[in-house]
């Protein structure tokens, strides 16, 4: 379809957004896409892919990394391109889940797969498909989170409605723009799931979905949305929270783009509102920006650009009045890992240089627990952990 061709052309035009250092001559890019999370015992876990194999790795509090443990997922391919990566989340009663997108035979199609543990990650189930819909279409870019009550939410980008609209319109790409955000909920750690539920039509196709557990129950999320006129700004919504309103426009960059930049947002709650970082073009300037959102997800004040014009794939975390934003920046030779740190709720920030590497590397990923904020950065030869105090 014309729409899909336009999307591909636009994506190719945005190759500068590919992972830093990804085009070394004569060097095959390794699979480094990973995620990190704290377990209830304060150990830090990483899930990733190495030479096509899904693995977990654990670091005890104050200790060293244990050897990697390869998980049996039946040899399935795990998507690790762009904003795709495996994820891990810890719930109550020893529940742990790992999710990933498995590509299917047709281009841009996939399904959301999950492994479940009931013993704190000592063992995992065989992978299974999370969603009810089994068409060979887009179900990709999954995000998972346990809320404060222990309910497991899984979100993903879904094109069932676009496919239906195109079919009814004899293939007219104008019949449906973008994709949709779908989710389901499990109250038993992934043994059973509720129905696939559409949250919003017309999401961007390939940007990660940012999620944050609410203080009492439910989840807040932020995603790149296709607003009228093909403006690819960000939308906010709350799910499972009593009194939650519908979709709210959370950024006002008004970036008109007929493609997906493969560059998702990040979101963190501070109990009274939210902190957000995202990438977009505003008045001709393509930058990563930070902004505050109120309790309904509405922008509060003007956003601020990160103090690095090359910043990309930023992540964010908050704990009490502390806010930490991390990103990587490639200067043509080395990738710099940087942080912007605030101790007063995001009013003032200080820049901190964390590390640099000439090697291939992943996007930095945050993990937070009981006031501790760390950034995990995986390069070709190590997994670095930096405590952000």
C-alpha positions in Angstrom: 0.0 0.0 0.0 1.1 3.6 -0.6 0.9 4.3 3.1 3.3 1.5 3.9 5.7 2.6 1.2 5.7 6.2 2.5 6.4 4.8 6.0 9.4 2.9 4.8 10.8 5.8 2.8 10.4 8.0 5.9 12.0 5.5 8.1 15.0 5.3 5.8 15.3 9.0 5.8 15.6 8.9 9.5 18.6 6.5 9.7 20.5 9.0 11.8 18.3 7.9 14.7 19.8 4.4 14.5 21.8 3.3 17.6 25.0 5.2 18.1 28.0 3.7 16.5 26.0 1.3 14.5 27.7 1.7 11.2 31.3 0.5 11.8 32.7 -0.7 8.5 33.2 -4.4 8.3 31.6 -5.0 11.7 28.4 -6.9 12.2 26.2 -5.2 14.7 25.6 -7.3 17.8 22.2 -7.7 19.5 22.4 -5.5 22.6 18.8 -4.5 23.2 18.1 -5.1 26.8 15.9 -4.1 29.7 16.6 -3.9 33.5 14.5 -4.0 36.7 14.9 -4.5 40.4 13.6 -7.6 42.0 11.8 -7.5 45.4 15.1 -8.7 47.1 16.8 -5.6 45.6 18.9 -7.6 43.2 19.2 -6.1 39.7 18.1 -8.1 36.7 18.8 -7.6 33.0 17.1 -9.4 30.2 18.5 -9.3 26.7 19.6 -11.2 23.6 23.1 -12.5 22.9 23.8 -14.3 19.6 20.1 -14.9 19.1 19.5 -16.4 22.5 17.3 -14.9 25.2 19.1 -14.5 28.6 18.7 -13.1 32.1 21.5 -11.9 34.3 21.3 -11.1 38.0 23.4 -8.9 40.2 23.0 -9.2 44.0 22.8 -5.9 46.0 26.4 -4.5 46.1 27.7 -7.6 44.3 29.0 -8.7 40.9 27.0 -10.0 38.0 26.3 -13.7 38.1 26.8 -15.7 34.9 24.2 -15.2 32.2 21.4 -17.8 32.2 20.0 -18.6 28.8 16.3 -19.2 28.7 14.5 -21.8 26.6 12.1 -19.9 24.4 12.1 -22.6 21.7 14.6 -20.8 19.5 12.1 -18.0 18.7 13.5 -14.8 17.2 13.3 -11.9 19.6 12.9 -8.5 17.9 15.8 -6.2 18.9 15.7 -3.5 16.2 14.7 0.2 16.9 12.6 0.4 20.0 12.1 -3.3 20.2 13.7 -5.2 23.1 12.8 -7.9 25.6 11.3 -6.6 28.9 11.2 -8.0 32.5 8.8 -7.1 35.3 8.5 -8.3 38.9 5.1 -8.6 40.7 4.0 -10.0 44.1 4.1 -13.6 45.3 7.3 -14.5 43.4 5.7 -13.5 40.0 8.0 -12.5 37.2 7.3 -12.0 33.5 9.4 -11.5 30.4 7.9 -10.3 27.2 9.1 -9.7 23.7 7.9 -9.3 20.1 8.4 -12.3 17.9 8.5 -11.3 14.2 6.3 -13.2 11.8 6.8 -14.1 8.1 5.3 -10.9 6.6 7.2 -7.6 7.0 6.2 -5.4 10.0 4.1 -8.2 11.5 4.6 -9.8 14.9 3.0 -11.2 18.1 3.6 -10.5 21.7 5.2 -13.4 23.5 5.6 -13.9 27.3 7.5 -16.2 29.7 6.1 -16.5 33.2 7.7 -17.4 36.5 6.0 -18.1 39.9 9.2 -18.7 41.8 11.0 -15.4 41.6 12.7 -16.1 38.3 14.3 -19.4 39.3 12.4 -21.1 36.4 10.2 -19.8 33.6 7.4 -21.3 31.5 7.6 -21.9 27.8 6.6 -18.7 25.8 3.0 -18.1 25.0 1.1 -15.4 23.0 -0.5 -12.7 25.2 -3.2 -11.4 22.9 -6.4 -13.0 21.6 -6.1 -11.8 18.1 -3.9 -14.2 16.1 -3.9 -12.6 12.6 -0.6 -12.3 10.9 -0.5 -8.5 11.3 1.3 -6.0 13.5 1.2 -6.8 17.3 4.5 -5.2 18.3 6.4 -2.9 20.6 5.1 -4.4 23.8 5.4 -2.8 27.3 4.6 -4.5 30.6 4.1 -3.3 34.1 2.6 -4.6 37.4 0.5 -2.0 39.1 0.4 -1.4 42.9 -2.3 -4.0 43.4 -0.2 -6.7 41.5 -2.3 -6.7 38.3 -0.2 -7.2 35.2 -0.8 -4.8 32.2 0.5 -5.5 28.7 0.4 -2.8 26.1 1.3 -3.1 22.4 0.9 -1.4 19.0 -1.7 -3.2 16.9 -2.9 -2.8 13.3 -6.1 -5.0 13.3 -8.3 -1.9 12.9 -6.1 -0.4 10.2 -6.2 -3.7 8.2 -10.0 -3.7 8.6 -10.4 -0.1 7.5 -8.1 -0.6 4.5 -10.1 -3.7 3.4 -13.4 -1.8 3.6 -11.9 1.1 1.6 -10.4 -1.1 -1.1 -6.9 -0.4 0.0 -7.2 3.3 0.4 -4.4 4.3 2.9 -6.3 7.4 3.9 -9.0 5.2 5.5 -6.9 4.7 8.7 -3.7 6.5 9.7 -1.1 4.9 11.9 -1.9 2.0 14.2 -3.7 1.6 17.5 -2.8 1.0 21.2 -4.2 -2.2 22.7 -3.8 -3.7 26.1 -5.0 -6.5 28.4 -4.8 -7.2 32.1 -3.9 -10.4 34.1 -4.7 -10.6 37.8 -2.7 -13.8 38.3 0.8 -13.0 37.0 0.2 -14.1 33.4 -1.7 -17.3 33.8 -5.0 -15.8 32.4 -5.6 -12.6 30.5 -8.6 -10.4 30.0 -9.9 -9.4 26.6 -7.8 -7.4 24.1 -8.9 -3.8 24.7 -8.4 -0.9 22.3 -7.2 2.2 24.1 -6.6 4.6 21.2 -6.8 4.7 17.4 -4.1 6.3 15.3 -0.9 5.7 17.3 2.5 6.0 15.6 3.6 2.6 14.3 7.1 1.9 15.7 7.8 3.9 18.9 8.0 2.3 22.3 5.1 2.8 24.8 6.2 4.5 28.0 4.4 3.1 31.1 4.4 4.0 34.8 2.5 2.3 37.6 0.1 4.6 39.5 0.5 5.1 43.3 -2.6 3.0 44.3 -3.8 1.1 41.2 -3.7 1.3 37.5 -1.1 2.5 35.0 -0.3 5.8 33.2 1.1 5.6 29.7 2.6 7.9 27.1 3.0 7.2 23.4 3.6 8.9 20.1 0.2 9.6 18.5 -0.9 10.7 15.1 -3.0 13.8 15.6 -4.9 15.6 12.9 -2.8 16.8 10.0 -0.2 13.9 10.6 1.2 15.7 13.7 3.2 13.1 15.5 3.0 14.4 19.1 2.5 12.4 22.3 -0.7 11.3 23.9 -1.3 10.4 27.6 -3.9 8.1 29.2 -4.5 6.3 32.5 -5.9 2.8 32.6 -7.4 1.0 35.6 -7.4 4.1 37.8 -10.8 5.2 39.1 -12.0 8.5 37.5 -9.4 8.4 34.8 -10.2 10.5 31.8 -9.6 9.7 28.1 -6.8 10.5 25.8 -4.9 13.8 26.5 -2.5 15.5 24.2 0.7 15.7 26.3 3.2 17.4 23.9 2.7 20.3 21.5 5.7 20.0 19.1 3.3 19.8 16.2 5.8 17.7 14.2 4.2 16.9 10.8 5.7 13.6 9.7 4.3 10.8 7.4 6.6 8.2 9.0 7.6 6.8 12.4 10.9 8.0 13.9 11.5 4.8 15.9 12.1 7.0 19.0 9.8 6.5 21.9 9.2 8.5 25.1 9.7 7.8 28.8 7.4 8.6 31.7 7.6 8.7 35.5 5.1 9.5 38.2 5.9 11.6 41.3 2.6 11.1 43.0 1.1 14.4 42.1 1.9 14.5 38.4 4.3 13.2 35.8 7.8 13.8 34.3 8.2 13.0 30.7 11.0 13.0 28.0 10.4 12.6 24.3 12.0 13.3 20.9 10.4 15.6 18.4 10.8 18.5 16.0 9.6 21.9 17.3 10.0 25.0 15.2 12.6 23.2 13.0 14.7 21.9 15.9 14.8 18.1 16.4 15.7 17.5 20.0 15.0 15.4 23.1 12.8 17.5 25.5 11.7 17.3 29.1 8.4 18.4 30.4 6.0 18.2 33.4 2.5 16.9 33.1 -0.3 17.4 35.7 -2.3 14.6 37.2 -4.4 14.4 34.1 -1.5 14.3 31.7 -1.8 17.9 30.5 1.5 19.9 29.8 2.6 22.2 32.5 4.7 25.1 31.3 7.1 25.1 28.3 9.2 22.0 27.8 13.0 22.2 28.0 15.6 20.8 25.6 18.2 18.5 27.0 21.6 20.2 27.1 23.0 18.0 24.3 22.0 18.5 20.7 23.0 14.9 19.9 20.9 13.4 22.7 18.8 10.4 21.7 16.7 7.6 23.2 16.6 9.2 26.6 15.1 7.4 29.6 13.7 8.9 32.8 13.0 7.9 36.5 11.8 9.7 39.5 12.0 9.0 43.3 10.6 11.5 45.7 11.8 14.9 44.6 14.7 13.4 42.6 14.5 13.2 38.8 17.0 11.5 36.6 17.2 11.6 32.8 19.8 9.6 30.9 20.8 9.5 27.3 23.5 8.6 24.9 25.2 10.9 22.4 27.5 9.8 19.5 30.2 12.3 18.3 31.3 10.2 15.3 33.9 8.3 17.3 32.6 7.6 20.7 29.3 7.3 22.5 28.9 9.4 25.6 26.5 8.4 28.4 25.2 11.4 30.2 22.7 12.2 32.9 20.6 15.3 33.8 19.9 15.2 37.5 17.4 17.2 39.7 16.9 17.1 43.4 14.0 19.6 43.4 11.3 17.9 41.3 12.6 19.0 38.0 12.9 22.7 38.5 16.7 22.7 38.2 19.1 20.2 36.7 22.8 19.5 36.7 24.7 17.7 34.0 26.8 14.6 34.9 29.1 12.7 32.6 28.8 9.0 33.3 30.8 7.0 30.8 31.9 6.8 27.2 32.7 3.9 24.8 34.0 3.5 21.2 32.1 0.1 21.0 28.6 -0.7 19.9 26.1 0.0 22.7 22.5 -0.1 23.7 20.1 2.6 24.7 20.5 3.3 28.5 17.8 1.9 30.7 16.7 3.1 34.1 15.7 1.0 37.1 14.3 2.4 40.4 13.4 0.9 43.7 12.9 2.3 47.2 14.5 5.6 46.3 17.5 4.1 44.5 17.9 5.1 40.8 20.4 3.4 38.6 21.1 3.4 34.9 22.1 0.2 33.1 24.2 0.6 29.9 25.1 -2.5 27.9 28.1 -2.3 25.5 29.7 -5.0 23.5 32.0 -6.1 26.3 30.2 -5.3 29.6 27.0 -4.2 31.4 27.7 -1.0 33.3 25.6 0.1 36.3 25.7 3.8 37.5 24.1 4.9 40.7 22.4 8.3 40.2 22.6 10.1 43.5 
